[in-house]
Amino acid sequence: MELESERLVGADRVLAVLAALAGRPEGVGLEEMARAMASPKPTVHRALAALRRAGFASQDGYGRYVLGDEFLRLAFAHHEARPDHVRVLPILRRLCERYGETVHYATLDGRSVVYRSKLDPASGAVRLSSVVGGRNPAHTTAVGKLLLSGLLHTEDEVRAWIGDVPLSAPTERSIRTAAGLHTELVRVRECGFGTDDQESEAGVNCLAVPAYLTSPSAPSGAISISGLAYRTPLAALVADAPAIRAIVTEPGR
């Protein structure tokens, strides 16, 4: 029983080192990683050695550790084969071609949205901070507010969801209070789509509609169109919401 516990701790440590390594694409030395993990160098070195044996880590010409090609191969192969990703790509392409703006498919994870897919137009793309696998605060994004609207129906539920951690405010337009978020979620439920009026990034607005990729009754996530406010005004996206929803829900897409 003691040996099993030690193995579990060791596995947790290896996973923690892997996660830390993923956050350092430029590479990291053993001493720096040991400081980041608050662990002795021999302990971290053993974890890195295990990752190297699996092909999940490697060392560059300067001796710095980076994610290994085998880990990247598995991650990309898994992402490309995910049922939701496979089903959403044709929809994203149609929206991207129609509006000439960046489109996303995202899901909700706690207080954040996670971007599962992203497609930029061939030219004139908005340079957004979002990346596949990246996160943004749910309450500041169109996709997040849309998905939260199906979970939080009362102001008390909104307050419980916020808890003791204040809502972040990336821009001056970001919602900062439980009352404000509750009012916004009521509006989202009434109209059936979420909006981001420069609340996540200054100068960028967004509209999101639900995506039913893995269930006919519960949205698996949301699909959004993001554009520069001066080029694609939010009012224009709102006016075109029925067409956007039709593209997302069209049978045989």
C-alpha atoms as one frame of an Amber mdcrd trajectory, in Angstrom:
protein
   0.000   0.000   0.000   2.857   2.357   0.811   4.543   1.559  -2.505   1.319
   2.316  -4.407   1.069   5.683  -2.649   4.673   6.501  -3.564   4.002   5.621
  -7.204   0.969   7.917  -7.224   3.000  10.802  -5.811   5.701  10.142  -8.407
   3.158  10.146 -11.239   1.630  13.373  -9.980   5.075  14.938  -9.871   5.853
  13.888 -13.441   2.543  15.352 -14.638   3.239  18.595 -12.778   6.634  18.858
 -14.467   5.007  18.171 -17.845   2.464  20.949 -17.262   5.210  23.363 -16.209
   7.244  22.431 -19.277   4.272  23.180 -21.531   4.232  26.716 -20.168   7.833
  27.325 -21.263   7.945  26.933 -25.052  11.352  28.638 -25.138  12.770  25.826
 -22.995  13.897  25.675 -19.387  17.014  24.545 -17.545  17.016  21.983 -14.758
  17.838  24.504 -12.040  15.098  26.891 -13.177  12.566  24.071 -13.336  13.540
  22.890  -9.857  12.906  26.393  -8.517   9.575  26.601 -10.303   8.523  23.232
  -8.873   9.963  24.010  -5.420  11.573  20.558  -5.539  15.151  19.245  -5.300
  17.013  19.049  -8.591  17.463  15.239  -8.430  13.704  14.808  -8.015  12.885
  17.058 -10.959  15.638  15.449 -13.019  14.060  12.006 -12.501  10.697  13.353
 -13.645  12.273  14.909 -16.739  14.123  11.676 -17.466  10.835   9.755 -17.368
   9.294  12.260 -19.783  12.296  11.971 -22.103  12.025   8.187 -22.165   8.398
   8.515 -23.265   9.282  11.111 -25.891   7.260  13.745 -24.039  10.318  15.908
 -23.357  13.650  16.525 -25.054  16.664  18.793 -24.730  17.742  21.415 -27.229
  21.324  22.218 -28.184  21.720  24.393 -25.092  20.608  21.634 -22.736  17.255
  23.271 -22.048  14.210  21.033 -21.727  11.286  21.417 -24.140   8.190  19.405
 -24.944   9.050  16.370 -27.040   7.825  15.670 -30.559   5.959  12.549 -29.449
   3.861  14.569 -26.990   3.078  17.135 -29.688   2.206  14.388 -32.177  -0.231
  12.771 -29.757  -1.786  16.103 -28.793  -2.364  17.250 -32.371  -3.549  13.834
 -33.549  -6.031  13.682 -30.672  -7.261  17.212 -31.308  -7.740  16.653 -35.039
  -9.702  13.434 -34.416 -12.014  14.751 -31.683 -15.646  14.378 -32.794 -16.520
  17.981 -31.948 -13.469  19.347 -33.785 -14.198  17.255 -36.898 -17.840  18.346
 -36.948 -17.194  22.002 -36.259 -14.555  22.677 -38.930 -16.962  22.891 -41.907
 -19.118  25.329 -39.923 -16.130  27.483 -39.007 -15.012  27.552 -42.652 -18.422
  28.738 -43.853 -18.611  31.461 -41.236 -15.018  32.537 -41.850 -15.576  32.788
 -45.608 -18.887  34.638 -45.219 -17.753  37.252 -42.704 -14.013  37.427 -43.320
 -13.368  37.374 -39.579 -11.812  35.014 -37.037 -14.150  32.287 -35.772 -13.884
  30.081 -32.681 -15.398  27.003 -31.140 -15.093  27.055 -27.350 -16.335  25.208
 -24.288 -16.878  26.201 -20.678 -14.526  25.031 -17.925 -15.274  26.567 -14.542
 -14.743  30.315 -14.715 -13.033  30.129 -18.106 -13.769  29.297 -21.696 -11.355
  26.967 -23.484 -10.837  27.453 -27.207 -11.070  24.087 -28.953 -10.845  25.328
 -32.555  -9.952  28.585 -34.268  -9.953  29.629 -37.907  -8.588  32.861 -39.357
  -9.516  34.296 -42.780  -6.953  34.065 -45.555  -6.307  37.797 -45.321  -7.194
  40.691 -43.042  -7.324  38.541 -39.908  -7.685  40.217 -36.528  -4.699  39.420
 -34.329  -6.469  38.073 -31.250  -4.933  36.737 -28.055  -6.910  33.488 -28.317
  -5.122  30.259 -29.199  -6.366  26.689 -29.415  -6.196  25.339 -25.874  -6.056
  28.857 -24.446  -8.454  30.348 -21.933 -10.289  33.603 -21.285 -12.589  34.649
 -18.427 -16.057  33.320 -19.226 -17.900  36.439 -18.099 -16.022  38.649 -20.574
 -16.619  36.528 -23.683 -19.636  35.954 -25.900 -19.178  32.177 -25.788 -18.774
  32.206 -22.016 -21.858  34.298 -21.348 -23.911  32.153 -23.713 -22.899  28.932
 -21.959 -23.253  30.451 -18.476 -26.782  31.572 -19.327 -27.847  27.935 -19.411
 -26.362  27.230 -15.988 -26.944  30.330 -13.857 -30.606  31.367 -13.760 -30.808
  33.484 -10.636 -28.663  36.221  -9.153 -27.958  33.991  -6.156 -26.588  31.325
  -8.501 -24.418  33.955 -10.175 -23.086  35.099  -6.790 -22.339  31.513  -5.776
 -20.505  30.957  -9.065 -18.393  34.080  -8.526 -17.655  33.143  -4.919 -14.869
  35.019  -3.149 -12.801  35.671  -6.286 -13.685  39.040  -7.866 -14.547  39.143
 -11.545 -11.549  40.164 -13.626 -11.864  43.208 -15.874  -9.602  43.015 -18.946
 -11.161  46.210 -20.370 -13.162  49.136 -19.032 -16.303  47.567 -20.546 -15.967
  44.249 -18.701 -18.765  43.244 -16.340 -17.591  43.602 -12.750 -20.584  42.735
 -10.553 -22.888  39.800  -9.917 -25.930  41.989 -10.604 -24.473  43.112 -13.910
 -23.645  39.553 -14.963 -27.101  38.309 -13.956 -28.757  41.033 -16.035 -26.560
  40.113 -18.996 -27.346  36.400 -18.713 -31.078  37.154 -18.658 -30.637  39.115
 -21.880 -28.659  36.270 -23.456 -31.389  33.745 -22.638 -34.027  36.020 -24.149
 -32.222  36.592 -27.448 -30.499  33.197 -27.778 -26.982  34.483 -28.459 -24.118
  35.947 -26.481 -22.204  39.122 -27.242 -18.885  40.643 -26.247 -18.870  44.410
 -26.725 -15.107  44.994 -26.405 -15.221  43.322 -22.982 -12.408  40.845 -23.528
 -10.141  42.857 -25.828 -10.395  46.575 -26.556 -11.493  47.206 -30.133 -12.763
  43.654 -30.681 -16.379  42.540 -30.453 -17.951  39.124 -30.812 -21.221  37.235
 -31.187 -21.710  33.576 -30.205 -24.432  30.980 -30.789 -24.773  27.514 -29.251
 -23.319  24.445 -30.967 -24.957  21.042 -30.535 -22.141  18.834 -31.778 -22.374
  15.858 -29.424 -25.928  16.132 -28.080 -29.268  17.240 -29.564 -30.444  18.803
 -26.309 -27.421  20.299 -24.523 -24.854  22.523 -26.255 -21.385  21.005 -26.403
 -19.976  24.513 -26.668 -20.454  27.723 -28.612 -19.323  29.100 -31.956 -18.367
  32.739 -32.242 -17.383  35.364 -34.784 -14.867  37.980 -33.612 -14.056  41.169
 -35.495 -12.606  44.628 -35.195 -15.290  46.972 -33.894 -14.710  49.563 -36.633
 -14.811  46.940 -39.409 -17.508  44.582 -38.151 -19.734  46.512 -35.731 -21.501
  44.481 -33.085 -24.834  45.805 -34.357 -24.116  44.230 -37.752 -23.431  40.841
 -36.163 -26.573  41.088 -34.035 -28.648  41.929 -37.118 -27.197  38.860 -38.843
 -27.670  36.535 -35.844 -30.456  34.498 -37.544 -28.190  33.797 -40.528 -25.295
  32.857 -38.246 -27.525  30.498 -36.294 -28.801  28.943 -39.540 -25.266  28.167
 -40.714 -24.432  26.533 -37.375 -27.606  24.434 -37.209 -28.110  23.634 -40.894
 -28.653  19.875 -41.385 -25.978  18.057 -43.330 -23.417  20.754 -42.737
